[in-house]
Amino acid sequence: MARITASVYTSHVPAIGAALDLGKSNEPYWQPLFAGYDFSKQWMKDNKPDVVFLVFNDHATAFSLDMIPTFAIGTADSYQPADEGWGPRPVPTVIGHAPLAAHIAQSVIQQDFDLTIVNKMDVDHGLTVPLSLMCGQPDAWPCPVIPFAVNVVQYPVPSGRRCFMLGQAIRRAIESYDEDLNVQIWGTGGMSHQLQGPRAGLINAEWDNKFLDRLIADPDDLSKMPHIDYVREAGSEGIELVMWLIARGAMADVAGGKPPKVAHRFFHVPASNTAVGHLILENQ
């Protein structure tokens, strides 16, 4: 059967992609941030999965504000980098895994989670920046990717508890797929940041690091945290962190297995007025 071997968590700040694309990664402002992913790029080479299930949020690119699915799974064979207003990023086309994506959709919907099936979608920085951070700038991404978009842009957004439970359903779906596949699940977005209003530029590093502690040690309790705590402590865009709970809910310890190994942990501020957090957890 297919199995989840690891989960990866990372911010997806658009300016990170621009810095890479414009050759600025060694500039003094950006170098400390990218150094935090040196381990991760080597880890990715040493632990290359067959498929990445990548949880992200679309930024009104594939889904306009006219129609916003709460959870949407990409079931296409490929996904083009989106034009977010200044042209598509110069990164490879994302190759999908349609058979596994269709199986996950079938299984998760039968577990009473309503998913939107997306057969055609361009993917924005929410998906391509994590791939760049983990894989560098290759001619082709190292494995197929299943995009899983979550609405954290317009309220109402799903609760952390709902996301955590969804992760458990996704794990069950993957483990019921009748092919020997090594799957990683990635949760992206966050950490603390606010892009508008009187609190624009808010970063709460202490809260962010406590979130990482709780995500590792007690994700079940963390999943019960209400939306207002995210917004109050981590800013209006800090709500993106509920997506990390999908990836964490898919790990083996949540289903009674051993606690995961923390392969890497990194935190940096600022990156374009955003706190950047990063974790790699390995199933034991």
N, C-alpha and C positions, 0 to 999 in steps of 0.2 A: 504494500500500500504506500501511498504518498505520506510524507511526514514533514512536520515543521521542525527544523533544526535550530533556528535562531530567530530572534527579533531584533530589529534595528530601529532606533528612534533618532530623529534629527529635525532641526528647524529647516525651513525651506525659503529663507529670505531671498526675494528676487534680486537684490543687489549683489548677492553672492554669485549668482549666475552671470551677471553683468561683469563683475570683477574678473571672473575666469575668462569670459569670452573676449574681454578687452585686454587681456594679458597683464592684469594688475595684481595677480595673486602674491607677488613677492614685494609689493609696496609695503612700507612700514605699518600702515593701517590694517592691511589684510593678512599679512604674513602670519601673525599669531593665530588667527582663526584657521587658516588652511593647514597650519602645522598640527592642529588638533585632529585632523583627519588623515595624517600620514599613516598612522597605525591602521586606520580603517580601510584604506585603499589596499594595503598589503594583506590585511585580514580577508578582504573580499577576494583577492586572488587565491589565497590559501584555502578559502572556504566557499568557492564558487557554487552557487545553488543552480538547480535546474530551472527554477522559476522564482521570481519575486512577486509576492502579493503586496502591492504598494497602496497604502491608505493615505489619501491626500484630500485637499479641498480645491475645487475649481474656483477661480476668482472671476466669475462672471464672463468666462471665456467660452467654454463648451456649453454652459447653461446660462442663459441670460436671466435677468431678474423676472422675466415673464413666466419662467417655469423652473422650479428648483426642487429636484428630488432630494429627499433626506439621505438615502443611500443608493448609490448607482454603481453597478459593476460593468466594466468593459469586457465585452465578449468578442471583440473584433480580432482580426489577424494582425493588425498593425495600427499605430497611432502616430500622426504627424505632430511635431512641435508646433504649438500655437503661436499665432501672431498676436501679441498682447498690446499692440499699438506702435511698436518700433521694429517690426519684423520678427520672424521666428528665430529662436536661439539657434546658433550653428552647431547643433548636436544631432546625433543619429536618430533616425526613425525608431520608435519604440515598437518592438515586435511583441505581439501578444501570445497567449496560449489559450486559444478559443475552446478546446475540449475541456480543459480543467476549469476554465471560467464558467462554462455552461453547467458543468457538474456542480460547482460551488453554488451557482444561482439556484439550481434545482433543489439542492439539499437545504440551503439556508431558507429558501422560501417555504419549504415543507416543514421547517422548524419554526414557522410563524413570524419570520422577519420579512417584511415587504421590501423587495429590491426593485429598482428600475434597471432594466436591461438596456445596455447601450451598445449598439452595433456599429456606430460611427462616432468618433470623438477625437478632437485635437486636444493635446495635453499641454498645460501651461507650466509655469515655473514650480508650482506645487509638487509636480511629479519629476520634472527634469532636473531641478537643482539637487534634490537628494541623490539622484543617479550620478550627477557630476561629482558630488562630494565623495561618494563611495567608490566610484569607478574611474575618476579622472576624465580625460578627454580622448576616449578611444574612437576608432573609426566605426565601431559597432558596439552596442551595449553587450555585456558578456552573457546575458541570458534573457529569455522572454520575461515579460512583465505583465501582470494583470492589474490594471488600474481600478481602484475602488474609491469613488468620490463620496465625500460626506459633506452635507450642508452645515457649515459653521459660519456662513456669511449673513444670512437673514433669519431672524427669529420667527418661529420657534426652531431651535436646534436640538438634536438628540441629547439626552442626559448622559453623563459619564457612566451611569449604571447600565443604560441601554447599550452603550458602546462596548462595555466590558462583557456583557452577555452575548453580544453579537460576535465578539472575538472567539468566544467559546464555541458558538455555532459554526464559525468558519473553520476552526480546528477540527471539529467533528466531520465537516464536509470534506476537508482535505484528506483526512485519514481514511475516509470511505472511498477514495478514488483508487481504482484498481490499476495502478501503475507505480513502479518504484521511482518516486520523484523526491528530490531534496528541495524543500520549499522554505524560503525565508519570508517572514511577514514584517513589513516596515510600517511604522507609524510616524507621520511627519506633521510639521507645523509648529507654531509656538516658538520660543517660550513667551515670557512676559513681553508685551508690547501693546501700545495704543497708537493709532495713526491719526486720530482726530480729537477735537474738543479740548477743553482746558487741561486734560491730563495727557495730551499728545507727547510722546517721548518717554512715557512711564516705563521703567524697568525695575523689577523687584527681584534682585539676585538671591536674597535670602529665601524668599518663598519658592523660587524656582528650584533651588537645591534641595529644599525640603520635599518638593514634589518628586524629584528624582529619587530621594531616599525612600519615600513611600511607594513609588512605582515599583522599585526593586523589592522592598521587604513586605509590603502589605497592600497589594493592588486592590484587593477586595474592599478594604476599608476606604481606600482612596476613591474608588468608583462611586461611593455614596456622597461625595462632596457636591453640593448644589452649584448651579450655574452662577449664582450671585457671588460666591467665593472666588471663582475664577475671574470674574469681571472686576470685583473690588480689588483683589490682590495682584492680578496679572494683566489688567487692562482689558479693553473691549476685545482685542484680538487674541488675548490669552486663552479664550474659549477653544481655540484650535487644539489645545492639549487633550480634549476628550478623545481625539483620534488616536492618541498614544495608547489609550485604554483598550482599543480594539486589538492592537498588536499584543498588548500585555495579556489580554484575556485568552489569547490563542496559545499561550505557553503551557508547557506540560504540568508545572506545579499547580496551576489553577484547577487541573483535573485530578489532583492527587499525586502527581509525580514529584521528582526531586526539585529543590529550588534551582533556578538557573544560575549559571556562572556569569559573573560580570566580566566580560572580556575587555571592555573599554568604557571609560566615562570621561566626558569632556564638557566644559562649560566656559563660555566666553561672552564678554560684553565690551563694547557694543558692536553690532553689525548693522549699520543703517538703522539706528534707534531700536534695535531688537536684541533681546538676550538669546544667544544660541546655545542650545543644549543638545547633547548627543550621548547615546548609550548603545552598546551592543551586548545583548544577553544571549547566552547559548544554552540550549536544553541539554540536560545531563542524562 
